[in-house]
Amino acid sequence: MFEIINEKTLSEFEDFISSSPKGHFLQSYSWGKVKSAWKWKAIAVRDENGKINGALSVLIRRMPMVPYTLMYCGRGPVCDPHDKGTLKALTEGLRALAKEHKAYAVKLDPDIKSDDSEFISIMEGLGYKRHFGSKNFEGVQPNYVFRLDVKGKTEDELLMAFHSKTRYNLRLSVRKGVEVRLCGKEMLGAFSEIMEETGTRDGFIVRPREYFESILDNLGENARLYMAFWQDKPIAGTLAIHYGNKVWYLYGASSNQYRNVMPNYQLQWEMIKWALETGCDIYDFRGVSGDLTPDNPLYGLYLFKKGFSGELTEFCGEFEMVYKPAVDFLLNKGLASARNIRRKIVIGKKRRALKEKAPANSAAEEKPKA
């Protein structure tokens, strides 16, 4: 039997999510506050002793121009992935929320590896349709990530496990005079500017500054902004989250002009050390491409993260329960087209603007000295 979390049971829900091996910041109430355009709800299932043994937070959003909503459960459910009874009860809870909020479908992308055939079989038996994970980043969450086991490790042990080229670039960054600082919201302006530069270079749409500010506000001490400086100028930055037994590298940005002083290596090392300081089991580098061919434009990102000797982890993909098939078909087709058109327009405008600025700025570019 499921229950809907309320104010009285919220603290108990959070304690369960944060202490579970499958706990994830995307399942937290704090993250629900970050996603202010969505309504946050949560479901729990209890064992025979009255303790929560399964939970699932749900984001609900009204779709444009139709009287329906979409429900999304990022990296849920949080429970024993082979407990069919709990998974069934959580599914019944989702159906009840869908009825209450007129949802046409719910989507989940569990923190479960792709080789867990028992979990996949249970989910399909409950009526979910499995969508195989994308090789790149077409899904809501990346289907391939690098994860570094830091449990019980020392800094020296981790450093020695890094690829020799990674250790070299980390030392080079220090020799070049790069300094990484833990910063507050006062540096969000610089971080957002560098994010815009990175998004234009790599072809993705960037979140506004207010979004990053909301993360720092709502996650408090569990979110950190690291900035890399060269000659006291901010040249790169990362946003990291600590929750439960993990630290995640959430967002990263680097200036085009100063990449040869290797600031990203120091930034990663500082976030890894945060995972050690907080007694975590895992440092999560987040997404990489599953297409490991050298001609893939994302291959360089894979090599960078691989250099820290983490484990390439493939998740089991996305699961969807459709309550209104006709609405699902029409909306999915329309939303996919709209997203592609928006992305092409936004990125195209930014790249044209960058090219127009380039001649005027090229002579004044400051190059770091060896």
C-alpha positions in Angstrom: 0.0 0.0 0.0 1.4 3.4 -1.0 1.0 6.8 0.7 1.4 10.3 -0.6 4.1 12.3 1.4 2.8 15.3 3.3 4.3 17.9 5.6 4.3 15.5 8.6 6.1 12.7 6.7 8.5 14.9 4.6 11.4 14.7 7.0 11.1 10.9 7.2 11.0 10.7 3.4 14.1 12.9 3.1 16.0 10.7 5.6 15.2 7.6 3.7 16.2 9.1 0.3 19.5 10.5 1.6 20.5 7.4 3.4 19.6 4.8 0.7 22.4 3.4 -1.5 20.2 4.4 -4.5 19.5 7.9 -3.1 19.9 10.7 -5.6 19.7 14.5 -5.4 17.1 14.4 -8.2 14.8 12.6 -5.8 15.1 15.1 -3.0 12.6 17.7 -2.0 15.3 20.4 -2.3 15.6 19.6 -6.0 11.9 19.9 -6.3 12.2 23.5 -5.1 14.8 24.2 -7.8 12.4 23.0 -10.5 9.9 25.7 -9.6 8.0 25.3 -13.0 7.0 21.8 -11.9 4.8 20.7 -9.0 6.6 18.3 -6.6 4.9 15.2 -5.1 6.3 12.1 -3.5 5.1 8.5 -2.8 6.3 6.1 -0.1 5.8 2.5 0.7 6.3 1.0 4.2 7.4 -2.4 5.4 5.6 -4.5 8.1 7.3 -2.5 10.8 6.0 0.8 9.5 9.3 2.1 8.1 9.7 3.4 4.6 11.3 0.9 2.4 10.6 2.5 -1.0 10.0 6.0 -2.3 9.6 8.0 -5.4 9.5 11.8 -6.0 7.5 13.0 -8.9 7.7 16.3 -10.9 4.4 17.3 -12.6 4.2 19.9 -15.3 1.2 21.2 -17.2 1.7 20.9 -21.0 1.1 23.9 -23.2 -2.3 24.2 -25.0 -3.7 21.0 -23.6 -5.5 20.1 -20.3 -2.9 17.4 -19.5 0.3 17.1 -17.5 3.5 15.1 -17.8 5.0 13.3 -14.8 8.8 12.8 -14.5 10.7 10.8 -11.8 14.4 11.6 -12.2 16.6 8.7 -11.1 13.8 7.0 -9.3 12.5 4.8 -7.8 14.6 4.6 -4.6 14.2 1.0 -3.2 15.5 -2.5 -3.5 15.3 -2.8 -7.3 14.2 -6.5 -7.0 11.4 -5.9 -4.5 8.5 -6.5 -6.9 5.9 -5.7 -4.2 7.3 -2.3 -3.4 7.7 -1.5 -7.1 4.1 -2.5 -7.7 2.9 -0.3 -4.9 4.9 2.7 -6.1 3.4 2.1 -9.6 -0.1 2.2 -8.1 0.8 5.5 -6.4 1.9 6.9 -9.7 -1.4 5.9 -11.3 -3.3 7.7 -8.5 -1.2 10.9 -9.0 -1.8 10.6 -12.8 -5.5 10.5 -12.2 -5.5 13.4 -9.8 -3.3 15.6 -12.0 -4.6 14.5 -15.4 -1.2 13.1 -16.5 -1.0 11.5 -19.9 2.3 9.7 -19.1 5.0 9.2 -16.5 8.7 8.8 -17.3 11.4 7.3 -15.1 15.1 6.9 -15.7 16.3 4.7 -12.7 19.8 4.6 -11.2 20.0 1.0 -12.2 22.7 -0.5 -14.5 21.8 -1.9 -17.9 22.7 -5.5 -17.0 20.1 -5.8 -14.2 17.8 -8.0 -16.2 15.7 -8.8 -13.1 14.8 -5.2 -12.5 14.0 -4.6 -16.2 11.8 -7.7 -16.2 9.8 -6.6 -13.2 9.3 -3.1 -14.6 8.1 -4.5 -18.0 5.9 -6.9 -16.2 4.2 -4.0 -14.4 3.4 -2.4 -17.7 6.2 0.0 -18.3 7.6 0.4 -21.8 11.4 0.5 -21.8 13.2 3.0 -24.1 16.8 2.0 -24.7 19.2 4.7 -23.6 20.6 7.1 -26.1 24.3 6.8 -27.1 24.7 10.5 -26.6 22.6 13.1 -24.7 19.1 12.9 -26.2 17.5 11.7 -23.0 16.5 13.9 -20.0 19.4 12.3 -18.0 22.6 10.9 -19.6 22.5 7.1 -20.0 26.2 6.8 -19.7 28.3 8.2 -16.9 31.7 7.8 -15.3 31.7 7.0 -11.6 34.7 6.9 -9.4 34.8 4.7 -6.3 36.2 6.8 -3.5 35.0 4.8 -0.6 37.8 4.4 2.0 40.4 5.8 -0.4 43.1 8.4 0.3 44.1 11.3 -2.0 47.4 9.6 -2.8 45.6 6.3 -3.7 43.3 8.1 -6.1 46.1 10.2 -7.6 48.2 7.1 -8.3 45.2 5.4 -10.1 44.8 8.4 -12.5 46.2 8.1 -16.0 49.7 9.4 -16.1 48.6 12.1 -18.6 45.9 13.2 -16.2 48.4 13.5 -13.3 50.7 15.5 -15.6 48.0 17.9 -16.7 46.9 18.4 -13.0 50.5 19.3 -12.1 50.9 21.5 -15.2 47.8 23.5 -14.2 49.4 24.2 -10.8 52.7 25.2 -12.4 50.9 27.5 -14.8 49.5 29.4 -11.8 45.9 28.3 -12.0 44.1 28.6 -8.6 40.8 27.0 -7.8 38.6 28.8 -5.2 35.3 27.8 -3.5 33.0 30.7 -4.4 29.6 32.0 -3.5 26.8 33.6 -5.6 29.0 36.7 -6.2 30.8 34.7 -8.9 27.6 33.5 -10.7 27.8 36.3 -13.2 31.3 35.2 -14.3 30.3 31.5 -14.3 27.2 32.2 -16.4 29.3 34.2 -19.0 31.7 31.3 -19.3 28.8 28.9 -19.6 27.4 30.9 -22.5 30.8 30.7 -24.2 31.0 27.0 -23.6 27.4 26.4 -24.9 28.1 28.3 -28.0 31.3 26.4 -28.6 29.9 22.9 -27.9 26.4 23.5 -29.3 24.0 23.3 -26.3 21.5 25.6 -24.7 22.6 27.1 -21.4 20.5 27.6 -18.3 20.1 31.2 -17.1 22.0 32.6 -14.2 18.9 32.5 -12.0 18.7 28.7 -12.4 22.2 28.3 -10.9 21.4 30.8 -8.2 18.3 28.7 -7.3 20.5 25.6 -7.0 22.8 27.3 -4.5 19.9 28.8 -2.6 17.8 25.6 -2.3 20.6 23.0 -1.8 22.6 25.2 0.6 25.8 23.6 1.9 25.1 20.6 -0.4 25.9 22.7 -3.5 29.2 24.2 -4.3 30.5 26.6 -7.0 34.2 26.2 -7.8 36.0 28.7 -10.0 39.4 28.5 -11.6 41.4 31.7 -11.8 44.5 32.5 -13.9 46.3 35.8 -13.0 43.2 36.6 -10.9 40.8 36.2 -13.8 38.0 33.6 -13.8 38.6 31.2 -16.7 36.6 28.1 -15.8 34.0 26.9 -13.3 32.0 23.9 -12.1 28.9 23.4 -10.0 28.8 20.3 -7.8 26.2 18.7 -5.6 26.7 16.5 -2.5 23.8 14.3 -1.5 23.8 11.1 0.5 26.8 8.9 -0.4 27.7 10.7 -3.6 29.1 13.9 -5.1 28.0 14.9 -8.6 29.7 17.1 -11.1 26.6 18.9 -12.4 27.7 21.7 -14.7 31.1 22.8 -16.0 32.3 25.7 -18.2 35.7 26.8 -19.6 36.8 29.9 -21.5 38.1 29.3 -25.1 41.2 31.4 -24.5 42.8 29.6 -21.5 42.2 25.9 -22.0 46.0 25.3 -22.4 46.5 26.0 -18.7 44.4 23.0 -17.9 42.0 24.5 -15.3 39.5 21.6 -15.7 41.8 19.1 -14.1 42.2 21.1 -10.9 38.4 21.7 -10.8 37.7 17.9 -11.0 40.3 17.2 -8.3 38.8 19.7 -5.9 35.3 18.1 -6.4 36.7 14.6 -5.9 38.4 15.8 -2.7 35.0 17.1 -1.5 33.6 13.6 -2.0 36.5 12.3 0.2 35.9 15.0 2.9 32.2 14.1 3.2 32.8 10.4 3.4 31.1 9.5 0.1 31.2 6.2 -1.7 31.0 7.6 -5.2 32.1 10.7 -7.2 30.0 10.9 -10.3 31.4 12.7 -13.4 28.0 12.5 -15.0 27.5 12.2 -18.7 29.6 10.8 -21.5 28.7 9.4 -24.9 28.2 5.7 -25.3 29.6 6.0 -28.8 33.3 5.4 -28.2 34.5 5.8 -31.7 37.3 8.4 -32.0 35.5 10.4 -34.8 32.6 11.1 -32.4 32.7 14.8 -31.4 32.1 13.8 -27.8 35.1 11.4 -27.7 37.4 14.0 -26.2 35.0 14.4 -23.2 35.1 10.6 -22.8 38.9 10.6 -22.8 39.1 13.5 -20.3 36.8 11.7 -17.7 38.4 8.3 -18.4 41.7 9.7 -17.4 40.5 9.8 -13.7 40.1 6.0 -13.8 36.4 5.9 -13.0 34.0 3.2 -14.2 32.0 3.7 -17.4 28.5 3.0 -16.2 25.5 2.3 -18.5 22.1 2.8 -17.0 19.0 0.7 -18.0 17.4 3.5 -19.9 14.1 5.3 -19.6 10.8 3.6 -18.6 7.4 5.1 -19.6 3.9 4.4 -18.4 1.4 5.9 -20.9 -2.1 6.6 -19.5 -3.5 8.4 -22.6 -1.8 6.9 -25.8 -3.3 9.4 -28.3 -2.2 12.4 -26.3 1.2 10.9 -25.8 1.7 10.3 -29.5 0.7 13.8 -30.5 2.6 15.6 -27.8 5.8 13.6 -28.1 5.9 14.3 -31.9 5.3 18.0 -31.4 7.6 18.5 -28.5 10.5 16.7 -30.3 10.2 19.0 -33.3 9.9 22.1 -31.2 13.0 21.3 -29.2 15.1 20.6 -32.3 13.9 23.9 -34.0 14.6 25.9 -30.8 18.0 24.5 -30.3 19.1 25.2 -33.9 17.8 28.8 -33.8 19.4 29.6 -30.4 22.8 28.0 -31.1 22.8 29.5 -34.6 22.2 33.1 -33.3 25.0 32.7 -30.7 27.5 31.4 -33.1 26.8 34.2 -35.6 27.1 36.8 -32.8 30.5 35.2 -31.8 31.8 35.4 -35.3 30.8 39.0 -35.6 32.7 39.8 -32.4 35.8 37.8 -33.3 37.6 40.3 -35.6 37.4 43.1 -33.1 38.6 41.0 -30.2 41.2 38.8 -31.8 44.0 41.3 -31.6 43.4 42.0 -27.9 43.2 38.4 -26.8 45.5 37.7 -23.8 47.4 34.5 -24.1 48.8 32.7 -21.0 52.6 32.5 -20.9 54.4 29.2 -20.6 
